[in-house]
Amino acid sequence: MGTVQQPDRGNSRSRVETIVDEVISRIERGLIRPGERLPSTRHAALAFAASKNTIVDAYDRLVAAGQIESRPGSGFYVSLNRTKGTQTPEPARIDAVDSVWLLREQLEKRYEVRVGDGRPPPAWMEGAEIGQLRPVSRPGQRTLPESYGSPYGLLALRERIAGFLTERSIAAAPAQVLLTQGANDALDMIVRQFVEPGDAVLVDSPGYYPLFGKLRLAKAQLIGVRRTVDGPDPDDLAAKAAASGAKIFFTQSLAQNPTGCSITLPVAYRVLRTASELNLRIVESDPFADVLANATPRLAALDQLDRVTYVGTFAKTLSASLRSGYIAGNTDVIGQLADLKMITRANSSGYVEQIIFDLITSGRYRGHLKRLTGRIEEATRQAFDTLQQIGLPVFGQPRGGFYMWCGLPEHINDTQLSRIAAEQSILLAPGSAFNPDGSSSPPAMRVNIAHVGDPRFRDFIAEHCA
């Protein structure tokens, strides 16, 4: 690639942006052709007089922008179908800014700036460090399963997951683990099994908006439990459970979506005491478990899968394309859900489960988690700095996940702000989508730590939130 003028060493964020701009400029001028391989991160670091981590961040941005693509085991190449700098994406037509719209726009990828996205840049998850994602053939073993297999899922992977749970102080035998097609599939099965039309159901507020959609399809009555920086408000939970007669509470204890905050041990004890007193079933989601400390307080660890049903996934820490997750619970709950899975889905993907098992047993998954954890920590620090600079207050002290919850000026309507941003190809995630009653008071939004540093987002906030 040759040498270039050294970026400002005093600002690592501007150095990344300078490198991104330089690579795009070289592509636009034909100095690097479509399909041509880019220098390795080591050689690029020498050419730009930058650290290898800075180059990795720059390449991640270029992948996310569609300028280059990562080919596992080979390197980075200029995309054959790259987004032209002179093209302006067709603005997304917005009929309603709600949870369905937000989910659709995250999947369609029509926005250049993806601050409201629920996922990190693709290279964080699906880069060369994962290797070729395919099952490893062993003597006497077929690569593809011969039949549907057990409705519980691949036994070898369930045994590994049971081991992970033991490390988190959750005692579970493999028979207490049911494999699913991701956390959303797990939540869908739990809703189908335990929620009847008209039931009062308690959820975090703000909380996980795809769950709200599943509960609305089940014709449940959603009741939001106020989320604090220390987890669900125990007093609010007790009052609303008693008043509504609700028998189930869905919550995410750690690195919660959307706030990024985690439950504290005193709050966890009070939540479980309320559940015992009011005969309340708890469904605890833990999508970031593999990048969080095993000793972090979990309701499932304190309860030992008595009242708590625990949901995990590999989609957040491995790949959103590998749809695999699991439910852990007592034997009665898992038996009921296994029957439901068999009737409604026949089975989960044994092929995908074998891939994940091989990644775990080969050590590649553990190595990937170390790198991912480092990226999350660095991006979190940078996101805090950026949000402080542009005047957006952060809710609590999020650590370990992809999200932060930011307050907006009182005069701002977060739904309308999202509409204005969409016209500039900026995806925002308005607070109203994460509140079960659809309210936007006080105004807020969820931000993705990997994308808040984009200068177009900073300029937009400066213009519209002053």
C-alpha positions as CSV (number, residue, x, y, z in Angstrom):
1,M,0.0,0.0,0.0
2,G,3.0,2.3,0.4
3,T,3.6,4.8,3.1
4,V,1.3,7.7,3.9
5,Q,1.4,10.8,6.0
6,Q,1.2,9.9,9.6
7,P,-2.2,10.6,11.3
8,D,-2.4,12.6,14.4
9,R,-0.9,10.4,17.2
10,G,-2.8,12.3,19.9
11,N,-6.2,11.0,18.8
12,S,-6.6,7.3,18.1
13,R,-10.2,7.8,16.9
14,S,-9.1,10.3,14.2
15,R,-6.2,8.0,13.2
16,V,-8.7,5.2,12.4
17,E,-10.9,7.7,10.4
18,T,-7.8,9.0,8.5
19,I,-6.8,5.4,7.6
20,V,-10.4,4.6,6.5
21,D,-10.6,7.7,4.3
22,E,-7.2,7.0,2.8
23,V,-8.1,3.4,1.8
24,I,-11.4,4.5,0.3
25,S,-9.6,7.3,-1.6
26,R,-7.2,4.8,-3.0
27,I,-10.0,2.5,-4.1
28,E,-11.9,5.4,-5.7
29,R,-8.8,6.5,-7.6
30,G,-8.2,2.9,-8.9
31,L,-5.0,2.5,-7.0
32,I,-6.5,-0.6,-5.4
33,R,-8.8,-2.6,-7.7
34,P,-12.0,-4.6,-6.8
35,G,-11.0,-8.1,-5.7
36,E,-7.4,-7.0,-4.9
37,R,-6.1,-8.2,-1.5
38,L,-5.2,-5.5,1.0
39,P,-2.0,-5.6,3.0
40,S,-2.1,-7.7,6.2
41,T,-2.8,-5.8,9.4
42,R,0.9,-6.1,10.2
43,H,2.1,-4.6,7.0
44,A,-0.6,-2.0,7.0
45,A,0.5,-1.0,10.5
46,L,4.0,-0.4,9.2
47,A,2.7,1.6,6.2
48,F,0.5,3.8,8.2
49,A,2.9,4.1,11.2
50,A,0.0,2.9,13.4
51,S,-0.7,0.1,15.8
52,K,-2.1,-3.2,14.7
53,N,-5.2,-2.6,16.8
54,T,-5.8,0.7,14.9
55,I,-5.6,-1.1,11.6
56,V,-8.0,-3.8,12.8
57,D,-10.5,-1.1,13.8
58,A,-10.1,0.6,10.4
59,Y,-10.5,-2.6,8.5
60,D,-13.6,-3.4,10.7
61,R,-15.1,-0.1,9.6
62,L,-14.4,-0.7,6.0
63,V,-16.0,-4.1,6.2
64,A,-19.1,-2.7,7.9
65,A,-19.3,0.0,5.2
66,G,-19.2,-2.6,2.4
67,Q,-15.9,-1.3,1.0
68,I,-13.9,-4.4,1.7
69,E,-14.7,-8.0,2.7
70,S,-13.0,-10.5,5.1
71,R,-12.2,-13.9,3.7
72,P,-11.5,-16.2,6.6
73,G,-8.0,-17.6,6.5
74,S,-7.0,-15.4,3.5
75,G,-7.2,-11.8,4.5
76,F,-9.1,-8.6,3.4
77,Y,-10.1,-7.8,-0.2
78,V,-11.7,-4.9,-1.9
79,S,-15.3,-5.8,-2.3
80,L,-16.5,-6.7,-5.8
81,N,-19.9,-5.2,-4.9
82,R,-18.6,-2.3,-2.9
83,T,-20.7,0.7,-2.0
84,K,-19.7,3.6,-4.3
85,G,-18.8,6.8,-2.5
86,T,-20.8,8.8,-5.0
87,Q,-24.0,6.8,-4.5
88,T,-26.6,7.8,-1.9
89,P,-28.6,4.9,-0.5
90,E,-32.3,5.2,-1.1
91,P,-33.9,6.6,2.1
92,A,-35.8,4.0,4.0
93,R,-39.6,4.6,3.9
94,I,-40.8,4.8,7.5
95,D,-44.5,4.1,8.2
96,A,-44.1,3.7,11.9
97,V,-41.1,4.0,14.3
98,D,-41.7,0.9,16.5
99,S,-40.1,-2.4,17.4
100,V,-41.1,-4.1,14.1
101,W,-39.5,-1.2,12.2
102,L,-36.3,-1.3,14.2
103,L,-35.9,-5.1,13.8
104,R,-36.6,-4.8,10.0
105,E,-34.1,-2.0,9.5
106,Q,-31.3,-3.9,11.4
107,L,-31.8,-6.8,9.1
108,E,-32.2,-4.9,5.8
109,K,-29.0,-2.9,6.3
110,R,-30.1,0.2,4.4
111,Y,-28.3,2.7,6.6
112,E,-24.7,3.9,6.3
113,V,-24.4,4.9,10.0
114,R,-25.7,2.1,12.3
115,V,-25.6,3.6,15.8
116,G,-28.9,1.8,16.5
117,D,-27.8,-1.6,15.3
118,G,-28.0,-4.5,17.7
119,R,-24.9,-6.2,16.4
120,P,-21.2,-5.2,16.3
121,P,-19.2,-4.8,13.0
122,P,-19.1,-8.1,11.1
123,A,-15.3,-8.5,11.5
124,W,-15.7,-8.6,15.3
125,M,-17.7,-11.8,15.0
126,E,-17.0,-13.5,11.6
127,G,-13.4,-12.5,10.8
128,A,-10.5,-14.8,10.1
129,E,-9.9,-15.5,13.7
130,I,-12.9,-17.9,13.7
131,G,-11.5,-19.9,10.9
132,Q,-13.5,-21.9,8.4
133,L,-16.9,-22.6,9.9
134,R,-17.6,-26.2,9.1
135,P,-17.8,-29.4,11.1
136,V,-14.5,-31.3,11.6
137,S,-14.7,-34.8,10.2
138,R,-13.4,-37.5,12.5
139,P,-12.7,-41.2,11.8
140,G,-16.0,-43.0,11.7
141,Q,-18.1,-39.8,12.0
142,R,-20.2,-38.4,9.2
143,T,-20.0,-34.7,8.7
144,L,-23.7,-34.3,8.1
145,P,-26.1,-35.9,10.7
146,E,-27.9,-39.0,9.3
147,S,-31.3,-38.0,10.9
148,Y,-33.0,-35.4,12.9
149,G,-31.4,-36.6,16.1
150,S,-32.7,-36.0,19.6
151,P,-35.1,-33.1,20.1
152,Y,-32.9,-32.0,23.0
153,G,-30.0,-31.3,20.5
154,L,-26.5,-32.6,20.1
155,L,-25.5,-34.3,23.3
156,A,-21.8,-33.5,23.1
157,L,-22.6,-29.7,22.9
158,R,-25.1,-30.0,25.7
159,E,-22.4,-31.6,27.9
160,R,-20.1,-28.7,27.1
161,I,-22.8,-26.1,27.9
162,A,-23.5,-27.9,31.2
163,G,-19.8,-27.5,32.0
164,F,-20.0,-23.8,31.2
165,L,-23.0,-23.5,33.5
166,T,-21.1,-25.2,36.3
167,E,-18.4,-22.5,35.9
168,R,-21.2,-19.9,36.5
169,S,-22.2,-21.8,39.6
170,I,-25.3,-23.2,38.0
171,A,-25.7,-26.9,38.5
172,A,-27.3,-28.5,35.5
173,A,-27.0,-32.0,33.9
174,P,-27.0,-32.3,30.1
175,A,-30.6,-33.5,30.4
176,Q,-31.5,-30.1,31.8
177,V,-30.2,-28.3,28.7
178,L,-32.3,-27.9,25.5
179,L,-30.7,-26.6,22.3
180,T,-32.6,-24.0,20.3
181,Q,-32.1,-21.9,17.2
182,G,-30.8,-18.9,19.2
183,A,-32.2,-16.9,22.1
184,N,-35.2,-15.6,20.2
185,D,-36.2,-19.1,19.4
186,A,-35.8,-20.1,23.0
187,L,-38.0,-17.1,24.2
188,D,-40.6,-18.0,21.5
189,M,-40.9,-21.6,22.9
190,I,-41.1,-20.4,26.5
191,V,-43.9,-17.9,25.5
192,R,-45.8,-20.6,23.7
193,Q,-45.6,-23.0,26.6
194,F,-46.2,-20.7,29.6
195,V,-48.2,-17.7,28.4
196,E,-51.9,-17.8,27.6
197,P,-54.0,-15.1,25.8
198,G,-54.9,-12.4,28.3
199,D,-52.2,-13.3,30.8
200,A,-50.4,-10.5,32.6
201,V,-46.6,-10.8,31.9
202,L,-43.9,-8.8,33.6
203,V,-41.0,-7.5,31.5
204,D,-38.1,-5.1,31.9
205,S,-38.8,-1.5,31.1
206,P,-36.8,-0.5,29.1
207,G,-36.3,-4.0,27.8
208,Y,-35.8,-6.4,25.0
209,Y,-38.2,-5.3,22.2
210,P,-38.2,-8.5,20.1
211,L,-39.7,-10.2,23.2
212,F,-42.4,-7.6,23.4
213,G,-43.4,-8.6,19.8
214,K,-43.7,-12.3,20.7
215,L,-45.8,-11.5,23.8
216,R,-48.1,-9.3,21.7
217,L,-48.6,-12.1,19.2
218,A,-49.5,-14.3,22.2
219,K,-52.1,-11.7,23.1
220,A,-50.5,-11.2,26.5
221,Q,-50.9,-8.1,28.7
222,L,-47.4,-6.5,29.0
223,I,-46.5,-4.8,32.3
224,G,-43.2,-3.0,32.5
225,V,-41.0,-3.3,35.6
226,R,-38.8,-0.2,36.0
227,R,-35.2,-0.9,35.2
228,T,-32.6,0.8,37.4
229,V,-28.8,1.0,37.1
230,D,-28.8,-2.0,39.6
231,G,-31.3,-4.2,37.8
232,P,-35.1,-4.5,38.0
233,D,-36.6,-2.3,40.7
234,P,-37.6,-4.8,43.4
235,D,-40.3,-2.7,44.9
236,D,-41.9,-2.0,41.5
237,L,-41.7,-5.7,40.7
238,A,-43.4,-6.7,43.9
239,A,-46.2,-4.1,43.5
240,K,-47.0,-4.9,39.9
241,A,-46.8,-8.7,40.4
242,A,-49.2,-8.5,43.3
243,A,-51.6,-6.1,41.6
244,S,-51.7,-7.9,38.2
245,G,-51.5,-11.6,39.4
246,A,-48.7,-12.1,36.8
247,K,-47.0,-15.5,37.1
248,I,-44.0,-14.9,34.9
249,F,-41.3,-12.3,34.6
250,F,-38.8,-12.0,31.7
251,T,-35.6,-10.2,32.5
252,Q,-32.0,-9.9,31.4
253,S,-29.8,-9.6,34.4
254,L,-26.3,-8.8,32.9
255,A,-25.2,-6.3,30.2
256,Q,-28.9,-5.8,29.7
257,N,-30.4,-4.8,26.3
258,P,-30.8,-1.9,26.0
259,T,-29.2,-0.3,29.1
260,G,-26.0,-2.3,29.2
261,C,-26.3,-2.4,33.1
262,S,-26.2,-5.4,35.3
263,I,-28.0,-6.6,38.4
264,T,-26.3,-6.3,41.8
265,L,-26.3,-9.1,44.4
266,P,-28.7,-7.4,46.8
267,V,-31.2,-6.7,44.1
268,A,-30.9,-10.3,42.8
269,Y,-31.8,-11.6,46.3
270,R,-34.8,-9.3,46.6
271,V,-36.1,-10.3,43.2
272,L,-35.9,-14.0,44.1
273,R,-37.6,-13.4,47.4
274,T,-40.5,-11.7,45.6
275,A,-40.7,-14.5,43.2
276,S,-40.9,-17.0,46.0
277,E,-43.6,-15.0,47.9
278,L,-45.8,-14.5,44.9
279,N,-45.1,-17.8,43.1
280,L,-43.5,-16.0,40.1
281,R,-41.6,-17.9,37.4
282,I,-38.5,-16.0,36.1
283,V,-37.0,-16.3,32.7
284,E,-33.4,-14.9,32.8
285,S,-31.7,-14.2,29.5
286,D,-27.9,-14.1,29.5
287,P,-26.7,-13.5,25.9
288,F,-23.3,-12.1,26.8
289,A,-22.4,-14.8,29.4
290,D,-19.3,-15.9,27.5
291,V,-17.6,-12.5,27.7
292,L,-18.6,-11.8,31.3
293,A,-17.0,-13.0,34.5
294,N,-18.3,-16.3,35.7
295,A,-18.7,-14.9,39.3
296,T,-21.0,-12.2,38.2
297,P,-24.4,-12.4,40.1
298,R,-27.0,-14.5,38.2
299,L,-30.5,-15.3,39.3
300,A,-30.1,-18.8,38.0
301,A,-27.0,-19.4,40.1
302,L,-28.8,-18.1,43.3
303,D,-31.9,-20.1,42.5
304,Q,-30.3,-23.2,40.9
305,L,-33.0,-23.5,38.2
306,D,-35.9,-23.9,40.6
307,R,-38.0,-20.9,39.7
308,V,-35.6,-19.5,37.2
309,T,-35.4,-20.7,33.6
310,Y,-32.1,-19.6,32.0
311,V,-31.6,-18.7,28.3
312,G,-28.2,-18.5,26.6
313,T,-27.0,-18.0,23.0
314,F,-23.9,-18.1,20.8
315,A,-25.3,-15.5,18.4
316,K,-24.0,-12.5,20.3
317,T,-20.5,-13.8,20.9
318,L,-19.8,-16.0,17.9
319,S,-22.0,-15.2,14.9
320,A,-25.5,-14.0,14.3
321,S,-25.6,-16.4,11.3
322,L,-25.0,-19.4,13.5
323,R,-28.5,-19.6,15.0
324,S,-27.9,-21.6,18.1
325,G,-28.8,-21.1,21.7
326,Y,-30.1,-23.1,24.7
327,I,-32.5,-23.2,27.6
328,A,-31.5,-24.5,31.0
329,G,-34.1,-25.4,33.6
330,N,-35.5,-28.0,35.9
331,T,-36.3,-31.4,34.3
332,D,-40.0,-30.7,34.2
333,V,-39.7,-27.4,32.3
334,I,-37.1,-28.8,29.9
335,G,-39.2,-31.9,29.2
336,Q,-42.2,-29.8,28.4
337,L,-40.2,-27.5,26.1
338,A,-38.5,-30.4,24.4
339,D,-42.0,-31.8,23.5
340,L,-43.0,-28.4,22.2
341,K,-39.8,-28.1,20.1
342,M,-40.4,-31.5,18.6
343,I,-44.0,-30.6,17.6
344,T,-43.3,-27.1,16.3
345,R,-39.7,-27.4,14.9
346,A,-38.9,-31.1,14.7
347,N,-35.4,-30.2,15.8
348,S,-32.6,-27.6,15.8
349,S,-29.7,-27.8,13.4
350,G,-27.4,-30.6,14.3
351,Y,-25.0,-29.3,11.6
352,V,-24.7,-25.9,13.3
353,E,-24.4,-27.5,16.7
354,Q,-21.5,-29.7,15.5
355,I,-19.7,-26.6,14.1
356,I,-20.0,-24.8,17.5
357,F,-18.9,-27.9,19.4
358,D,-15.8,-28.2,17.2
359,L,-15.0,-24.5,17.7
360,I,-15.2,-25.0,21.5
361,T,-13.2,-28.2,21.7
362,S,-10.5,-26.9,19.3
363,G,-9.9,-23.9,21.5
364,R,-10.7,-21.4,18.7
365,Y,-13.9,-20.2,20.5
366,R,-12.0,-19.4,23.7
367,G,-9.3,-17.5,21.7
368,H,-12.0,-15.6,19.8
369,L,-13.7,-14.7,23.1
370,K,-10.5,-13.2,24.5
371,R,-10.2,-11.0,21.4
372,L,-13.9,-10.1,21.5
373,T,-13.7,-9.1,25.2
374,G,-10.7,-6.8,24.4
375,R,-12.6,-5.2,21.6
376,I,-15.7,-4.6,23.8
377,E,-13.6,-3.1,26.6
378,E,-11.8,-0.7,24.2
379,A,-15.0,0.3,22.3
380,T,-16.8,0.9,25.7
381,R,-14.1,3.3,26.8
382,Q,-14.1,5.1,23.5
383,A,-17.9,5.3,23.4
384,F,-18.0,6.8,26.9
385,D,-15.6,9.5,25.8
386,T,-17.5,10.2,22.6
387,L,-20.9,10.4,24.3
388,Q,-19.4,12.7,27.0
389,Q,-18.0,15.0,24.3
390,I,-21.3,15.3,22.5
391,G,-23.3,15.8,25.7
392,L,-25.3,12.6,25.9
393,P,-25.6,11.3,29.4
394,V,-25.1,7.5,29.8
395,F,-27.3,5.5,32.1
396,G,-25.3,3.7,34.7
397,Q,-22.0,2.0,34.1
398,P,-22.5,-0.5,31.3
399,R,-19.8,-3.1,30.9
400,G,-19.5,-6.3,28.9
401,G,-22.2,-5.9,26.2
402,F,-22.7,-3.9,23.0
403,Y,-25.1,-1.3,24.3
404,M,-25.4,2.0,26.2
405,W,-28.6,3.8,27.1
406,C,-28.4,7.6,26.5
407,G,-30.7,10.3,27.7
408,L,-31.8,13.0,25.2
409,P,-32.8,16.6,25.9
410,E,-36.3,16.9,27.3
411,H,-37.6,18.8,24.3
412,I,-36.5,16.0,21.9
413,N,-39.0,13.5,20.6
414,D,-36.9,10.3,20.1
415,T,-39.3,8.9,17.5
416,Q,-39.2,12.0,15.4
417,L,-35.4,12.2,15.8
418,S,-35.2,8.7,14.4
419,R,-37.2,9.8,11.4
420,I,-34.9,12.7,10.7
421,A,-31.8,10.6,11.1
422,A,-33.2,8.0,8.7
423,E,-33.4,10.7,6.0
424,Q,-29.6,11.1,6.4
425,S,-29.0,7.3,6.4
426,I,-28.4,7.2,10.1
427,L,-30.1,4.3,12.0
428,L,-31.1,5.3,15.6
429,A,-32.8,3.1,18.1
430,P,-35.4,5.3,19.9
431,G,-36.3,4.6,23.5
432,S,-39.9,4.2,22.7
433,A,-39.2,0.9,21.0
434,F,-37.8,-0.5,24.2
435,N,-40.7,0.5,26.5
436,P,-43.5,-2.0,26.6
437,D,-46.1,0.7,26.5
438,G,-44.4,2.5,23.6
439,S,-43.8,5.7,25.6
440,S,-40.9,8.0,24.9
441,S,-40.7,9.8,28.2
442,P,-38.1,10.6,29.2
443,P,-36.6,10.7,25.7
444,A,-33.7,8.3,25.2
445,M,-32.0,5.9,22.8
446,R,-29.9,2.8,22.7
447,V,-26.5,3.2,21.1
448,N,-24.1,0.5,19.9
449,I,-20.6,1.1,21.4
450,A,-18.9,0.1,18.1
451,H,-20.6,2.8,16.0
452,V,-21.0,5.9,18.2
453,G,-17.6,7.3,17.1
454,D,-18.8,7.8,13.5
455,P,-18.4,11.6,12.8
456,R,-21.7,11.7,10.9
457,F,-23.5,10.7,14.1
458,R,-21.6,13.2,16.2
459,D,-22.4,16.0,13.7
460,F,-26.1,14.9,13.6
461,I,-26.4,15.1,17.4
462,A,-24.7,18.5,17.5
463,E,-27.2,19.8,14.9
464,H,-30.4,18.3,16.3
465,C,-29.9,17.9,20.1
466,A,-28.4,21.2,21.0
